Amino acid sequence: MIKYIGSKRVLAGVLGDLLARSGARTALDLFTGTTRVAQEFKRRGASVIAVDTARYSEVFARCYVETDGAAVDAGDLGEALRYLGQLPGEAGYFTETFCVRSRYFQPFNGERVDAIRTALDRDFAGSALWPILLTSLIDAADRVDSTTGVQMAYVKTWAPRSFNPLQLRPPSLLAGPGRAVRGDARVVVKELPPVDLAYLDPPYNQHRYFTNYHIWETLVAWDAPPHYGIACKRLDSRDEATKSVFNQKAAMAAALRQVVTDVKASVVVLSYNNESWVALDELVDMCSVHGQVAVLPFDSKRYVGAQIGIYNRSGQKVGRVSHLRNLEYLVVAGPRRLVARMTAPYAASALPRPSGALA
Ligand SMILES: C[S@@+](CC[C@H](N)C(=O)[O-])C[C@H]1O[C@@H](n2cnc3c(N)ncnc32)[C@H](O)[C@@H]1O
């Protein structure tokens, strides 16, 4: 899975446990990103709907959530990966934009990305393997990038991993049903069927996913867009249509309140961290429409960029990271008994809430 700000790598197991303790058979991951949490829910036996606005998230969701892994012939997949993996590199838009004009990848790898992505549409368009192969390509490119974790800058001297040759690996598919939906959570949530458990992990500050991961957007869209600046961001990054209300300080809280109110689920689990715009109390108030609310705090490492340092656009280290740990919270809301059963193992650490504490 790709490096991703806000990815719930550490909390995925806890979220899986919460799902299991709730007895949920159907689940919704409304801001699915890497699909890490949706995958965990599917692994625990739930039928999952994964939603996000990002094109690459939809591809990941089609691969890991929508594809029934039991129906995929491992031999066919292996053969397709071998065929794509041995294609000779051929410089195109990707190489020119992301390896020559900017330096996110070494040209010898960029040329292979160009060749493989072109072959994907030529030889696998409409095939059930297409999202699986494209997921494999994005993961492979992510492993050999030369960034600090986001695609707003690349490091000045090539990162050691960028010297490795791009290697396609088979994604770890999961058996069972699921659904991928690309769309705005505010709209989609009104149209989806009710689920047993809904998980919400929205952006909580100004950092836009569309620009932070613009290369993955382009690798999926394969539309060779005009770009601007040293980072070679897509020109349509400036369009309102590519901006999320969840990155707008004045509008974010109201939008989240609306989504929390509209979501049709027996129990709602919401991720939150102490670097966000919304106050925890406000979040608890929003969630109380679903019944009892419990808040579970977790100490967690900050995103990968913070681990590496702060760099300017030329890749020079310019600042010190203020702190490397932060507090992540899971807010659990639903019928009192259900919430109590789900959160029982964490009762000692749960924060007491005014609306009838469960801690
Ligand atoms: C904090 S990340 C989710 C991370 C995810 N839980 C994971 O573990 O990978 C927030 C996600 O919300 C998505 N997003 C932003 N605005 C959205 C909107 N209006 N509707 C749906 N998804 C949105 C972003 O593309 C991003 O993937």
The ligand as an SDF file (V2000), in Angstrom:
LIG
                    3D

 27 29  0  0  0  0  0  0  0  0999 V2000
   -7.5770   10.8580    6.2450 C   0  0  0  0  0  0  0  0  0  0  0  0
   -7.7320   10.2880    4.6050 S   0  0  0  0  0  0  0  0  0  0  0  0
   -8.3990    8.6810    4.7980 C   0  0  0  0  0  0  0  0  0  0  0  0
   -7.3190    7.6570    5.0800 C   0  0  0  0  0  0  0  0  0  0  0  0
   -7.8320    6.2390    5.1060 C   0  0  0  0  0  0  0  0  0  0  0  0
   -8.6550    5.9610    6.2730 N   0  0  0  0  0  0  0  0  0  0  0  0
   -6.6520    5.2680    5.0830 C   0  0  0  0  0  0  0  0  0  0  0  0
   -6.4040    4.5720    6.0840 O   0  0  0  0  0  0  0  0  0  0  0  0
   -5.9720    5.2200    4.0590 O   0  0  0  0  0  0  0  0  0  0  0  0
   -9.0820   11.2170    4.0030 C   0  0  0  0  0  0  0  0  0  0  0  0
   -9.5920   10.8190    2.6210 C   0  0  0  0  0  0  0  0  0  0  0  0
  -10.7570   11.6130    2.3300 O   0  0  0  0  0  0  0  0  0  0  0  0
  -10.8170   11.7900    0.9270 C   0  0  0  0  0  0  0  0  0  0  0  0
  -11.7720   12.8990    0.6690 N   0  0  0  0  0  0  0  0  0  0  0  0
  -11.5710   14.2350    0.7320 C   0  0  0  0  0  0  0  0  0  0  0  0
  -12.7190   14.8930    0.5200 N   0  0  0  0  0  0  0  0  0  0  0  0
  -13.6750   13.9510    0.3290 C   0  0  0  0  0  0  0  0  0  0  0  0
  -15.0770   14.0120    0.0640 C   0  0  0  0  0  0  0  0  0  0  0  0
  -15.7140   15.1770   -0.0400 N   0  0  0  0  0  0  0  0  0  0  0  0
  -15.7530   12.8460   -0.0840 N   0  0  0  0  0  0  0  0  0  0  0  0
  -15.1090   11.6480    0.0110 C   0  0  0  0  0  0  0  0  0  0  0  0
  -13.7870   11.5480    0.2410 N   0  0  0  0  0  0  0  0  0  0  0  0
  -13.0760   12.6780    0.4130 C   0  0  0  0  0  0  0  0  0  0  0  0
   -9.3850   12.0240    0.5150 C   0  0  0  0  0  0  0  0  0  0  0  0
   -9.1880   11.7460   -0.8460 O   0  0  0  0  0  0  0  0  0  0  0  0
   -8.6390   11.0510    1.4510 C   0  0  0  0  0  0  0  0  0  0  0  0
   -8.3950    9.8250    0.8160 O   0  0  0  0  0  0  0  0  0  0  0  0
  1  2  1  0
  2  3  1  0
  2 10  1  0
  3  4  1  0
  4  5  1  0
  5  6  1  0
  5  7  1  0
  7  8  2  0
  7  9  1  0
 10 11  1  0
 11 12  1  0
 11 26  1  0
 12 13  1  0
 13 14  1  0
 13 24  1  0
 14 15  1  0
 14 23  1  0
 15 16  2  0
 16 17  1  0
 17 18  1  0
 17 23  2  0
 18 19  1  0
 18 20  2  0
 20 21  1  0
 21 22  2  0
 22 23  1  0
 24 25  1  0
 24 26  1  0
 26 27  1  0
M  CHG  2   2   1   9  -1
M  END
$$$$
